[in-house]
Amino acid sequence: MNTVLVVEDGLTDLEILSRYLQQAGYSVISATSSEEVQVKIDGNKPDLIFLDVILPGKSGFEICRELKTNPDTSKIPVVFCSTKNSDVDKIWGNMLGAAAYLSKPIDREELVVTLKELLK
């Protein structure tokens, strides 16, 4: 079973995303702040990371940059999930190495298709 780390500070969005992922057959771990991310990665080695852009502490963009420059985590696909969904945000996410960018509210079908594509 693939493990997905969801980094989301909004409890409602975290709950919805986690439920969609679990129903699609994925094991879900979560972090609600930038400080928790590395601890969760070290303890669980996720196969994919869903990352909100707006978080307390470091932004999702900063976290993605750190993950992609670290040899231990650079190969883990990162998918941004955010209400910040302008073309500039999507281009910036892509430049930082994100594999995909999903806009909130999350569409369940788009989520499952994106996961299957990235974890095949």
TASUL-V488610 format. One record per backbone hydrogen bond with DSSP energy under -0.5 kcal/mol. CO is the residue of the C=O (numbers start at 1). NH is the residue of the N-H. Records with the same first field share a line. If there is no record, write none. Layout:
BEGIN
CO->NH, NH
END
This chain:
BEGIN
2->27
3->47, 48
4->6, 29
5->7, 50
6->8, 31
7->52
9->11
10->14
11->15
12->16
13->17
14->18
15->19
16->20
17->21
18->22
19->23
20->24
21->26
22->25
27->4
29->6
31->8
33->36, 37
34->38
35->39
36->40
37->41
38->42
39->43
40->44
41->45
47->77
48->5
49->51, 79
50->7
51->81
53->55, 60
56->34
59->63
60->64
61->65
62->66
63->67
64->68
65->69
66->70
67->70
69->71
70->73, 74
73->76
77->49
78->99, 100
79->51
80->102
82->104
83->85
86->90
87->91
88->92
89->93
90->94
91->95
92->96
93->98
94->97
100->80
102->82
106->108
107->111
108->112
109->113
110->114
111->115
112->116
113->117
114->118
115->119
117->120
END
